Amino acid sequence: MLIPIPLNLGIVLFYDPTPSSDSDSIRSRIRHLQQSLSEILPQFYPLAGRYIKKDLCIDCSDQGAEFIEAEIADEDADFNDFVSKRESGELNDLLHSKFYQVDELPTDPLLSVQVTKFKCGGLVISVSVSHRIYDACSVGTFIAAWANATNPGGAHKFEIHPSFESPTLFPRRNQPYGPESGPPENGPDHPKLIVKKFSFDKDAIKTLKSNIVSKNSMNISRVRVVSAIIAKALIGMDRAKNGLSRPCMFIQAVNFRGRTVPPLPKDSCGNMLVLSPSRCMSEDETDNCGIQELVDVLGDGLEKTIADCADMFSPSGDAHAIIMDPLISSIQKTWGTEVNFVVFSDWSKFGFYQKADFGWGKPVGAGIGATPGEKMIVMMDSKEGDGIEAWVHLNSDDMACFEQDRDIKLLTT
């Protein structure tokens, strides 16, 4: 295991009622989901194990996963209202295991699934997986395989071949989270943390790209331009809060599957990610930066990390050093200074909309469970596939300021 992060990742998927959504049909669907989960789980055998905290490893002895059936008892609960929820806190009730409920008991499952029924026939499938063993890409791979098993004749079937190279490629060393460390802060006792969704449609993204002076501006990713405009708003918020501009550093989570030489299989499961630091922008730079400068800073950091990933498995390469040293070095350089850190994580290519058809259509909505840490932004694909849904983590005071940013008000819904 590369980075055993002590928290749970949560995904919430909403499915519209169908013409056959009577009570018997819903019960049959849920039984089928449970059966297909038991069939697919041996292919993802670490998820059926238990985490051994003192040894930093997984006991893969097939103890099983957790499957919960729930129902919204409130007769007035509106399914469409839940689908359109912008706050992750309201979606947490649909997750059986919250992000902070980790390592509480040695018997705790690493995978928890909850299927929630609405009176109208709508269904919600929520999946919570320990980040100690899986990153978001791995969760997407698992959900796609489970959907395949549930809907084997579906038109949107994807070839999935999970593999687990991580323990061999990355033998255990002293990790940033040791055996004695507990779950992260900002759990249930930190009510001021708010997670809200801000949706950028294709027209908003086209407008953003039109402000970039580059021959290849239209080829710059949706995620990068959305990250830049969010970064600009957060820098402005930080300036208003502190009365002056502060240095700023961006950290981007990079999926290194397909970027090593030789490339790892696309369905490799584990924590196959690198935290890529940008250069630290000075006070003067943050005081005058626009979207063009931020796109460049974000891009330069990514390009360097991706180039480093290519050497990860070379004879002279040190995978652990490539993964950890740039981040450690960047943080050490900022010790003793007031730096505004912003973290971006791109989940837009993990198929939570496109690869999650269990037999009654693709999700009509997708959300995340709250994760710890202020100024963290998780990017998901839109339902249409051409926009970005950005889940922004801020405390309540900062969120109120962020929402008043001119560009955020103009470009998001």
N, C-alpha and C positions, 0 to 999 in steps of 0.2 A: 504494500500500500504506500502511495507516494505522499499524500498530505492528509492525514487522518483528522478531518475537521469535525469538531464535536457539536454538530447541530443536524437537524433534519431538513431536507428539501421537500417542499410541498407543491403539488400541481393540482389544480381544480378544473375539471372539464364539465361543461354543461351541454345537455342533449335535449332538443325540443321533443315534446310529445309527438307521437305518430298516430295515424288513424286507428291503430290497433292497441292504443295505450290504456286498455282496461286493466283491472287489478290482476286478473289471471295472467295476462300477457306480461305485465311488469314483473310478477313473481317468476315467470319462466325465464325472462331475460336475466334476472339477478342470479338464478340458479345456474344458468349457462355461463355467466361471468365467473362465478365461483369455480365451476368445473374447469373452464379453460385456464383459469389462473393456476389451478393445481397441475394441469397438464404442461403448462409452459415453465413452471417454476424450476424443474430440474435443469433446464437449459441456463437458468440464471441462479445456479445453486448457492452462491454466496448470500443472496437475499434471504434464503431459508435458514441461514446460520445465525450465530450469536456473536457479538463482539466481546472479546476477552480484553478488558481494559488494561490489566497489568502487563499483558504481553503484546499489546498493540497488534492484535491479529484477529482473524475470524475463525471461529470453530464451525466448520462446514459439516455439521452432523445432521442436517435435515430436520431441524426443529420446527420449521414451517414459518409461514407468514400470517399476518392478521387480516381477516376479512370481516368487516362490520357492515350490517344493513341498518339503515336509519330512515326515519320518515319525518318530514316537516309537519308537526301536529297542528300548527296554526292554520285555521281554515282561510284566513285572510292573506296568508303569505303568497305573494305573487312571484311566479317563476321568472318572468321577464325582468322584474325589479332586481332579482338576484343576479341575473345574467349581466345587467348593466351596472352592477356595483363598481364603483371606482376605488373603494377603500379595501385593502387586503384584510384589515382587521375583521370585517364582516364576513369574509370568506373563510377565516380561520375556524369558524364554527362547523364548517363542512369537512374539516380535516380531523381525523381521529387523533393523530400525533402531531402536536405543535412543534415548532422548530426547537424549542428549549427543552422538550421532553426527551432527553437523550441520556443514556448511561445511568438511568435511575435504578434499574435492576439488571443483574446479569442475564435474566430471562427475557428482557425486552426484545421484541422482534425488530429486525432491521427494515422490514417492509410492512407498512400498514395501508390497507385499502378500505375506503368507506364508500358505499353506494347509498345515496340519499334519494328518497322518493318524494315527489311533490304531488299534491292532490290532483293536479291537472294532468299528470302522467309524465311530466318532465323528470329527467334523471340527472344526477350529478355524480360523477366518478372522481374521487379524490385519491391521490397517491402520495404517500409520505415515505421517503427513503433516507436512511442515514447517510449524511455527507461524509462520514468516515470512510465509506467504501465506494460511493458513487458520486459522480458529478452530474450536472443537469443533462449533458449529452447522453450519459448512460441511462438516465431515467427515461429520456425520449426513446432510446432504443428498446428498453423494456416495454414501454407502453405500446410501441408499434408492433412488437412481437406478440404481445397479449391480444391486441386488436386482430392481428392475423389469425391467431388461434381461435378467437371467438367468431370471426367472420371469414372462414377459409375460402368461401367463394366470392368474396367481395371484389369490386372493380378496382379498389385502391390498395391492393395487396403489395407489400414490399418485402424483398428478400432480406432476411435478418439472420446473421450468423454471429452470435455473441462469442467473444473470446476474452480471456482473462490473463493477459501477459504481465500485468503490473508487478506481481511479487517477484517474477523472474528478472524483469528488466530493471527494477528498482529495489534491490535488496534493502531490507530495513536498516535505517541508521537512526541516530538521535533526531527526533522530529520536532517541529515547532510547537506541537501540542503534546506534552508528555503524558505519562500514565496518570499523573496526579491532577492534571488540569480538568476543570469542570466545564460545563456548557458555557456559552458566551453570555455576555451581559445583554441588557435590553430584552429580558424575558418578561413574564407577566407582571413583574413589579416595576416596569418602566412604561407606564401608560402614555407618556408623552410622545413616544415614537409612533409616527403615522406613515403608512404606506399607501400611496395613491397612484392610480393609473392615469397617464396622459397619452392620448392617442394621436398619432401623426398620420394622416392619410396620404395617399400618393400625391395629391396636389400640394399639400404642405411640404412634402419632401422635395418636389420639383421646384417649389419656390426657394427653399433653402439652397439647393444646388445652383440655382441661378445667381446666387450671391458669391459663388466661389470662382475666383479668377484662375482658371486652369484649362488647358486644352482637353484634359480628361475629366472635367468636373462631373459629367454625367455618369462616369464610371466609378466615382467614389461611392462607397457603400451607403445604403440607407442608414445603417447603424452609426457610421462615423459622423454623418452630417447631423443626425438627431443628437448624438453624444455631444457634438460641438455646441449646439444651441442650448442644450441643458447645462453644459459646463459654463457657458456665458451667463446664463441666468443665475447659476449658483455662485459664480464669482461676484456678480452684482449684489446678490443677497448677502454674501459675506461682507462685502464692502459697506453696505448699509447697516449691517448689524454691528460691525466693529469700528465704524467711523474712518476707516482707512483701508487701502488695498494691502493684501497679504500675499506672500509667495504661494503658489499653488502647484500641486503635483497630482497627476491622474494615474490611476492604476487600473489596467484593463486585464480581465481574465481571458486568456488565449487558449483555445482548444488546439492541442498540438497533434491530434490524429491527422495523418495525411501530410504533415509538415516535416516529419523526420526523414532521414535517409538511412535505411529503407523506410517507407511509410508504414505506420501501424495500420491494421485493418480498421475500416470506418466504424465497425461495431465493437471495437475494443471497449470493455467496461472497466471502470475504475475512476480514479481522479486523474485524468489525463489533461491537466491544465497547468499553465504557467501564469503567474501574476506579473504582468508587464508594466514597469513604471515608465512614465514619461520623464523628460528632463524637468527639473523644477523651474517653473516660470517665476521671474522676479516680480517685486512689487510694481515696478514701472511697466512691465509687460502686462500684468493682470489689470493695471489701471487703464490701459488703452487697447486691450485685445478685442478683436472682432471674430466673427465666425471663421474667416479665412485663416487667421493665425492659429485658432484652436484646432481646426481640421488638420493643419500641418503638424502641430505638436503631437496630436493623437496619432496621426499616421506615422510620424518618425519613430515614435516609441514602439508601435506595432511592427514596423518593418525590421527594426533591429532585433526584436524578440523572435520573429519568424525566421530571420536569417540564422540566429543562434540555434533554433530548434533543428535546423538541417544538420548541425554537427553533433546532435545529442548522442548518437550511437556510433560516431566515428571512432577509430582506434585511439585517437588522442583526446576524444571528448569525455567529459564528466557530466553525466546527465543531471546528477544532483546539484552540481555547481552551476550549470546552465540555468536550472530552474530557480534556485534559491539565491545565488550570489547577487544578481542585479538588484533584486528587491531589497535584500539586506543592506547592500552598499548604498542604495538611494536613501533608505530610511536613516542610516547612520549619518549621512551627510546633512540631514535636516535636524538632527538632535540639537536641542537648545534653541531652536527657532520656531516661530509661530507659522506653521504651514497649514494651508487649507487642502486637505486630502479629499479626493473624490474617486469613488470606485465604480467602474462599469463592468457589467457581465452580460455578454451577448448570448441569448438563448434562441435567437430568431431562426436558426437553421435546424432546430431539434425536432420539428415536426409535430408540435403539440396540437396544432389544428389539422394539418394535412395527413398525418399518419395515425390518427386515432379514431377510425371508423370501426365501431364494434358491431355493425350490422344495421344500425338505424340512423346512418348519416354521420357526417363529421360534426365536431362540436360547434355550437353556435356561440360559445363564449369560452374563454380560458383565463385563468388567473393563477396567482401564486400565493403561497402562504408567506406571511411576514418572515423576513430574515433579519438578523441583528445588524446593527451598525448604521449610524446616520451617514447621509450623503453617499448612499449606495444606490445604484440604478441598475435594474434588471430589464433588458430589452427582449421583448417577444415579438414574433411575427403577428400581423393582423389576420383576421379571419379571411380577408380577401387575398392575402398573400403579397400585397404591394405596399403595405404601411408598416408602422412600428407602434407597438404598445409599450410604453416606458413606465415601469413601476418604480417610483421615486420614494426613497426612505429618508424622512426628515423628522425632526421634532416639531411639535405643533406650532410653535412660534415661527420657525423657519418656513414651514409649509405655507402658512398664511402669506408670508412675504414672497415666496417662490411663485405662488399662484397669481400674484399681481404683476409679475414680469410681463412687459409688453409683448414680447415674442411668444411667450408661453400662452398668453391669452389669445393672441391672434392665430396661432398655428395649431392649437390642440383642441380636442373635445374631451 
